[in-house]
Amino acid sequence: MGSGLSSAMTAVVAAVLGIASPCFSRKVRDGDSRVTVAEVGAGYCAKVLASAVFVAGRRPESVVSQELGFLPFVKYEVDREGQTVTAWLSSKCKKTAVYRAGLGVALSHDGDIEALKRQARPNLIPDLQHLAAERWPMGDGATGNPRPAGIDVPKLMAAVDRMFSEPNPFWMRRTRAVLVVYDGEIIAERYADGFGPGQRLPAWSMTKSVLHALYGIAVRQGKITVRDKAPVASWSKDGDPRSAITIDMMMRMSSGLAFRELDVLPPSDLVRMLFVSPDSAAYAARLPLAHPVDTEWAYASGTSNILSRVLREAYGDEAYYALPYQELFSKVGMRDSMIEADAAGTLVCSSFMFATARDFARFGLLYMNDGVWRGERILPEGWAEYGRTVTPTSAEGEYGAHWWLPSHQERARAKARGVPLPEDTFNASGFEGQKIVVIPSRRVVIVRLGLAYFSSYPIYDHVCDVLEALPVGLRGGRVKVR
């Protein structure tokens, strides 16, 4: 990826692995409280397992053997009637994750499971299954259009084969889904055994790019502008240098906040925010500055959750929770998508979205078409370009505004191969190798989902494989969405 994202999120796994070390019971400070590494591990296991079972509809045995396979000693209890999962690596430290209809899974930090259950919003997510019968991309029906011309099918199939290959048995990639859209048509789609088109899978940090879309909608509706100072109450005191942080700075990961994404032991801010703190936005907002604002690029998942909280305050709870479903997912046919909220009720837009491969492809198509869908402008004109405009403080040119770009190194590698990456290439990226690659000038969207939690997934090697199978010299522009 040319970035620290994969390494950063692998810190979650590494922190859990640390339980097997002499630091098993080591206490670390989280604000005014003390937590153990065992507590982090139990929280991670409970949350991952509960979301996979109650949001993604998977069997717990499958999740334990795959997502949690590096922890053969994990113990768990699934209460299907109560819709909870309790997990532990030490009998002295158990954590329970609770499913709430509409808001997904959150960890119980104070033991009050019933209070979490009362947050449920069973009528929040609209039933959009009737869309399935419509033609792609709004639904899953055949478009009736001829296959786009000029595709080298053997090369394309070989490219997909390589995405499912395992060249290094010690650093498994575990690809679960690959989908390639060209000129508006699905030209390749494959799933690993046990997975299929209807399977929700985690986005992890691809959720940040969806947050970018929600901000685009908020800008179009006049709720906010990216030049605004972030309206965080605790930053507004006289003399607080954080009061200079703008929404754009947080979008570009140049806020200067001292958010530690990479630490393993003691657990990083990322790990504690997601699996120890009940309020992800509050956790991130209380951090001081590590650098003057807008002077250094540093990937910080906490800023995404602060931005989510800003949206919540701008809209009010009812409109905030409805925003992704009424203004985005339902309009582009993303009928199996959802974003989970933390125990404080804020959508965890750094990490906790689930959707199918086809829904992720639809999202990529929206950005390929500059935010227009079926003639309706969902995002402001130029909003997609804003997302893929290089952040000046990113040394490798690898980051835009909550979207990733090919780094200088990745571009040089592709050029040396003879398949230069188009300038308008950008991607959503998440832990375990989740990718949505969008190339408007080539009319291509590529989705890859999997479980590569100990390796950085080399997406642009595979993008080059796909591009070699497609015609060159096409004009960019919108693909008609019917």
N, C-alpha and C positions, 0 to 999 in steps of 0.2 A: 504494500500500500504506500510505501514511502513515508510513513507516519508512525506515531507512537500509539495509534488507537488499538491495534490488536494486542500489543504488549501491555497496554494499559488495562484492557479488560481481562487479559490473562492474569492480571494481578488478583482478580476476584478468585479465580481458581487456585492460584498460588497461595493466597491467604488461607484458603480452606485446607490445602495440602499441608500448610504449616502446622496443622493440628497434630500431625503425626510426629512432629519434632519435639524436642524438649520444651518448646514454647507452648505446649498444649494448653496450659492453664495461665499463660502469661497475661497479665492485665495491662490494658492500654487505656489512655484517657480519651473520652469522647465528650467534649464539653465539660460538664461538671460530673459526669458519671464515669464509671470504670467498666470496661467490657473485656471479656476474654476472647481469644482467637476461637475457642470452641463455640462461643456464642455466635460469632460471625459465621462459622461453618454451618451451624444448625439453622441459622436464618436463611443462608443461601440455599441449603438443601430443601427446606420447607417451602420457600417461595418458588423455586424452580419447579419442584414436583407439583405443587398445588396449581400453578398456572398451566403446566402441561396437561394435567388431568382435567381441570374444570374449565379452562379456557380453550385449550387445543384439543380436548377430547381423546387424549392418549391413555394407554394402559400404564399404571404406575410401574409395573415390572419393566416395561420398555424404557421408561425414563431413567430408572435407577441403573439399569445395565448400560445405558448409553450416556446421557448427560451427566450422570453421577457415577459413571463406571470407574473413575479414578479413586473413588472412595468406597471400596468393597465392604467397609465396616459400618456404613451408615445404616441406621435403623429408622423406621418410619411407621406411622399409622395414618391411613386414609379413612376419614369418616364421610362417606358419600351422602348420608342423610343430612348431617350437619354442615357439609361442604367445607371441611377443614382438613388440613394435613399437619401433623406434628412430626418433626424430625429431630434426631439427635445423634451425636457422635460420642457423647458422654452422657450417661444417665443423669448426671447432675445438671445438665444444661440442655433443656428441650425448648424448641421454638415452634409456634403454631402459626400457620398461614390460613387466612380466612377468605373464602370466595364471596363476593357481593355482586349480585346480578347488576349488570350495567357498568360497574366500576372494576370488575376483575378482582384480583387477589392482592391482599395486603397482609403484612406481618402484624401480629398482635404483640405490642411492646409492653403493655401494662396488664395483660391477662384478661382484659375485658372483651371477650370475644363477641358478646351480644351487642356491645356498642358498635363494633365494626359491622356486624350484620345489619344493624339499623341504617347504615349508610346506603344500603342497596337501592338501586333505581331500576326496578324491573321493566319499566316502560321507556327507558332511555334509548335503547338501541332499536331502531325501526326494523321490521321484518322486510327485507329486500329480496327474498328468495324468488319472487316473481320475475325479477330481472334476469334470472338464469336463462330463460327461454329467448331473450332478445339476442340479436346478432352481436358477435364480438365487435368492439371491446366492451360495450355496455353489458352484454350478457355473454353466454358461452356458446350460442348458436353459430352455425357456419355463416360467413359473410356473403357467400355466393359469388365472391370475387375470384378471378383466376389467381393462381399462385404468382407472386411477383417474379418478373423475368430476370434472367441473368445470374441466378444462384447456382453455385457449384455445390450440388447436394452432397456428393461424397466428401468434399472438404468440410462442409458444415457438420455432417454427422461425425467425422473424425474429430472436429473441434469439440463437439459435445462429449464424445468418448473421453477425450483428455480431461475434461472437467470432472468426470467421474472416476478418473484413474487414481491410483495410489502409488506414486513413484517412490515414496519413502515410508516403509511400514512402521517406522518409529515416530513419524510425525503425520498422523493420519488426517486427511482432509474431510472425509465423511460427507461428501456432497449428497444432498437429499432432493434438490430440485434445481433444474435448469430450464429457463424459458427464454427464447429469442424472438423478439418482434421486429419485423422489417417491413417498412412501408405500410404499417398499420396491421399487418397480418402475422399471426403466430406461425413461424417457419420451423421451429424446433421446440420440443417440450419433452422432458424426461424426468422421471422420479425414481428414487431409490426404492427398494423393496420395503413395503410397509407404509409408504407415503403416496399421496396422489393429489390431484387438482383441488380437492375439497379440504385438504389438511391445512389448518392454521399452523404457522410456524413463527418463532420469535423474530422480531426485527432488531432487537437490541438497539444499538445507536443509530440505526436507520430512522428510528423514531424522531431524531433531531431534524431530519429533512422534512418529515411530515409537519413538525412544529413550524418550520419555515413556511410551509404552505398555509398553516393556520394564521400566521402573522400576515401573510399576504392578503388573506381574506379580511383580517382586521384592518389593514391599511386601506383596502378597497372600500370598506364600510365606514371609514373615517373614525375608527375607534382609537387609532394610534399611528404614529409615524416612527420610522427607525431612527430618526434624529433625536427623538425624545430622550431626556434623561430617564433612567430607569426609576420608576416611582416606588422605591424601597424605603419604607418608613425609617428603618434603623440607619440608613445612610444619609438622612436629611439633616442631621445635627450640624450645627455650625462647625466648620473646620474639618469635617469628615471628608477625606479625599475621594472616597467611594462615590460621593454625590456627583462626580463628574462622569461616571460610567453611563454610557448611552446604550440603547437597545442594539444599535448596530455593533458596538464594541463586543457585546455579549454574543451576538450572532456570529461574529468573526473570531471568537475566542481570544480577544485581545483586551479583556477587561482589566487584567492585572491582579485579579483575585488569587490568593494563595491557596488554590485548590490542588491538592496533591493527588494526581491520578495514578501514579506509577508505584507508590510504595507498597511493599508486601507485608513485612513485619516491622513495626506495628501496622495493622490494616490501614490502607490509604483512605483519604477522604471519600473517594469513589465508593469503596466497599462499605464504609460506615454510613454514608448517605443512603445507600440502597438497601442495606440489610441490618442496620442498627438503629438509625434515626426514624422516628415516626413521621417527620415532616421534612421532606427532601429539600424544599425551597428554603425553609428556615435554617437548615443546617448549612447550606451553601452561602446564604446571605450574611451569616454572622462572621464569615472569614475575613481577615484583614487583607490588605494589598500586599502582594509580594514584589510588585513592580509598579511604577507610575502607570496610570491608565493609558491604554493604546500605544504602548511602547514595545511590547513583546508579545509574540504569539505563544500561547500555551493551552493545549487542549484541556478543557475543563467541563466535565459533564454537569457540574453543579449549576453553571450558568443557564443551561437549558431548563432546569427546573425552576430557577428564579424567573425566567421568561414565561414559563407556564403559569406561575403564580400571578405575574403581572397581567396576563390575559384573563385570569379568573377574576381579578379585581376590576378590570376594565369592563367585563361583560356582566358580572354577577353570576352566581352559581348556576341558575337554570339555563341561561343562554350559553354559558361557558361549557357545561357538560354536553349540550346539544350541538355545539359548534362543529366538531369534526364529523358528526353523523349527518346533520342537516345541510351543512354548507360545503362538505367535501366528499365524504364516502358515498352518500346516496346519489350525488350528482355525477359521479364518474363510475358507478357500478361496483364500488368496493364493498360488496355486500357481506363479506366475512371478516371485516377489519374491526379491531377495537383497541383502545388504549386504556391501560390500567391506572388507577389512582392509588396514592399512598394512604397511610392511615389518617392523614390530615385532610384527605379528600382532594388533593391536587394531582392532576394527571402527570404521571412520571414520564415527561416528554424527552428525557435523556435516554430512556432505555426500554420501556415496558409496553410496546405495541405488538400485537399479533395479527397476522393476515395470511392469506394464501399467496402462492407464487403469482397467480393471475391478478390478484388485487395489487400486489407490488408492481407488476408490469403496467397495470392501468395507471398507477400513480406516476410511473416513469413516462408514460405517454402524455399525461397532462403537462409535464414539464417539457417534453419534446415539442409540444404544441404551444409553448409560451403561455400556458395556463388557460387555454380555450378548450372547451369540450362541447361538442354538438352545437357549435355556434354561440355558446354562452361563455362569457369571460368569467372564470372562477377566480383567477389570480390577476392582479393588476398587470397592465402591459409592461413588459420589461422585468417582471419579478423573477422569472427564471434566470434571466441574464444577471440580475443582482446576485442570485444564489451562486452562480459560477464565476463571478468576478473575483480575481485573486485578492486575498487579504494582504496588504503591503507588508505586514510584520511577519508573515510566514516565509521563512528563509528558503524553503524548497518550492515555494509557489503551490503548495499542495492543498490549500484551504480557501474556500470562498466564504459564504455566509450559511453555515449549517449544511453545507455540501462540500464534498471532497473533490479535488482535482488531481490529475496526474502530476506527480512531482517532476522536477527537472530530470532526476535520475531515471524515472520511468519513461519519460518522453525520449530521453537519449537512447535507452535500451530498445524501445520500439523503432526508433529511427534507424539504429544500427541493424536491426533485423530487416529493414526495408518496408516496414508498415508503420509509417509515422501516425501518431494519434492526432486526430483533428483537434484544432484549437478549442472547439466548443464541447469537448468531452468532459463530463463531470459524473460524480457518482455519490449515492448514499451508501454508507458503509457501517457495519456493525460487528460486534464481537462474534467469534466463531465463524467469520468469513461470510457474513450476510452482505450482499451487494445488489444494487440497482445501478447499472451503467446506462447513461443517456448520451446519445450522440446525435443531436438534431441534424447536422449537415449530412449525415449518412442515413438518417431516418431509422435509427437502430435503438432498441432498448434491450438490455440483457439483464436477466435476474439469475442470481445464484444464491441458494440457501443451503446451509449445512451445519456441521459441528466440528469445525477445525479449531478447537480451543487451545491447542498448543503450537499452532503454526500460523504464520501470516499468509493469508491466501493470496497467491499471485494473480490477481484478477486481470491485469493488463496483458499478461502473456496470453490468456485465453481470449481477451478482446481482440488481440491481433489475429489469433486463429480464426475467429468469426469474421473479422473484416476481410481476411484473405479469401473467404468463400463468397463474398458479396460484390456486386458491381461497384465500380468506382466512378467518380465524376458526376454523381448525382447532385442536383441542387437540393439545398436544405429547404426547410419550410414546413408548414403544418400538413399533417396527414388528416384527411377527412375522417372524422369520427361520426359514424351513423348511429 
